Amino acid sequence: MKEPWHIRLGIWAGVALLLAWSLLPIYWTLASSLTPTV
């Protein structure tokens, strides 16, 4: 069963968004710990 390309694109966009959403707090804490607080 082959899905249309726009459905596949939507699935990949959702996966990428979910991944970015889960990695954002980790990146944020890393960046805030590396940069000196003013």
C-alpha positions in Angstrom: 0.0 0.0 0.0 1.6 3.2 -1.2 0.6 6.5 0.3 0.5 9.8 -1.7 3.6 11.9 -1.3 1.8 14.7 0.6 0.6 12.3 3.2 4.2 10.9 3.6 5.5 14.5 3.7 3.0 15.3 6.5 4.0 12.2 8.5 7.7 13.2 8.2 6.9 16.8 9.1 5.1 15.6 12.2 7.9 13.3 13.2 10.5 16.1 12.7 8.3 18.5 14.7 7.9 16.0 17.5 11.7 15.3 17.6 12.5 19.0 17.6 9.9 19.6 20.4 11.5 16.9 22.5 15.0 18.1 21.9 14.4 21.8 22.4 14.5 21.8 26.2 17.7 19.9 26.2 19.3 22.3 23.7 17.9 25.3 25.7 19.4 24.1 29.0 22.8 23.4 27.3 22.8 26.8 25.6 21.8 28.6 28.8 24.5 26.8 30.8 27.2 27.5 28.3 26.4 31.2 27.8 27.2 33.5 30.7 24.1 34.9 32.3 24.0 38.7 32.2 
